[in-house]
């Protein structure tokens, strides 16, 4: 039986999770967020049946869920918070397989390195005033300082989101009225409205 990468890493962290046990298709253990003290409200140690943290498969991914405090997150986020060193190795292996990046449940290795500050590749910063100062100007009579102004970028105004062309034209109330009339006619024909 082949194990997924997630199951291999669950086996690694299983020894550090209190009351860790394998269920039918999930793993159960004491929640590291709300059951961290190891004692319930009465001061007694948790029994294995009181463990409320679960790692379970969901489609092609694994998720974490606590049935006591309600925390729900992907396995990648859970591993990042519980074991950052193993998280780095997990992302590295997924990156080698090509299952990281955009529209996956795992960041790429480059993104992780940038996030942790280990890779400092920053895009060049464009400043219009420095760009225009670097241009060679023809030798002419010097202009007074007050007459020369650095060009500025145009101001961008953002419009509120519009849902339809009718709303943009201000005709939404007429459409709402027509939809309401159509619905009333349909209910009247079916006999639900007298």
PyMOL commands that set and color helices and strands:
alter all, ss='L'
color gray80, all
select helices_A, chain A and resi 5-14+48-50+75-82+84-97+109-115+128-134+165-169+172-190
alter helices_A, ss='H'
color red, helices_A
select strands_A, chain A and resi 21-22+26-29+53-58+61-66+72-74
alter strands_A, ss='S'
color yellow, strands_A
deselect
rebuild
show_as cartoon
